[in-house]
Amino acid sequence: MASQGKYGDWIALAPNSPSTAKLRIFCVAPVGMSGACFHPWASGLPRGVELMPLELPGRGFRMAEKLQASSLNDLAAAALDGIGRPVFEEVPFAIFGHSFGAWLAYELAQQLCARGWQQPLKLYVSANRAPQLHCTGHDPDRVQPELSRLGEESFWDHFERRYGKNPDLQESYIRDFIRPVLQGDFSLLETYVPSSLEKLPVPLCALCAIGDRRCRPEQLSAWHEVAGAGFEERWFQNVWKPEFWSTEHRYIVDNPKSLLAFLSEDLPLLGCPGGADDTGIEGPVVSECAEDSVPESTAPESARRCCIS
């Protein structure tokens, strides 16, 4: 088994990761992706913030491993055990999760609380509905909300209908390798039952790209029901471009500029009554777009309140 060194097998550190950090952000990838999908973020985050992408079994440098967890709850517990309590106590941290990763990030936060471990300064959840809407009956895909049990041909038809036609996933040998990983992740999603729906004692920020069909505005807003220490909602516009094969759902990979601008403003403020100057973290200031710059016909009300262009 390959290892990434000082954080073991659960963290896919970015190249040139800082030797010391004033803040860490643990990042959880979407279905099938390696934690390395976050590596390009490293140059877009403030100095002093260490990027900590989770690497799950079956992808990246853990490609040869099989995902043993039978639920997202078990996977969160295994990740916490593998990373270890000291890592969460060394430096203040936030957690970010996208899509599949949003629910896993939520489980990490709930289980950190249940264990009495250090809590994140903030939880960022992107492009997924709130956990109380976990049943597949709430999935925005009403054509085929369950992909985990489909046969090969049907699976790829519905996968591409939902997410776009990935040019890197067209060769049969690649499909044969990656399909079990994808369907394993989808199984965890489709059978997810939250370990708790108690309000988290940490601030929560729900994020999404305008036009993302995988999360309806009211489903994103519903995260406020599990936010016990403050809630905000952010919508990003103009993240999709005609040259992209994918949809707005992949904005964290294809076009994360607006998201990183927001995080670069927000992360230095966490837990610091005096503002960014109290942290020693240097981050650029990002200006918010005017309310009327978001088309009335496409943006939810919350997007007009806090839109990042």
Secondary structure as UniProt FT lines:
FT   TURN            6..9
FT   TURN            15..16
FT   STRAND          23..28
FT   TURN            31..32
FT   HELIX           35..44
FT   STRAND          49..54
FT   TURN            57..58
FT   HELIX           60..62
FT   TURN            63..64
FT   HELIX           72..83
FT   HELIX           85..90
FT   STRAND          93..98
FT   HELIX           100..115
FT   STRAND          123..126
FT   HELIX           131..133
FT   HELIX           136..138
FT   TURN            148..149
FT   HELIX           152..163
FT   HELIX           167..169
FT   HELIX           172..190
FT   STRAND          204..209
FT   TURN            210..211
FT   TURN            213..214
FT   HELIX           217..221
FT   HELIX           222..226
FT   STRAND          231..236
FT   TURN            242..243
FT   HELIX           248..250
FT   HELIX           251..254
FT   HELIX           257..266
FT   HELIX           267..269
FT   TURN            270..271
FT   TURN            273..274
FT   HELIX           276..278
FT   TURN            279..280
FT   HELIX           291..293
FT   TURN            296..298
FT   HELIX           301..305
FT   STRAND          307..308
//
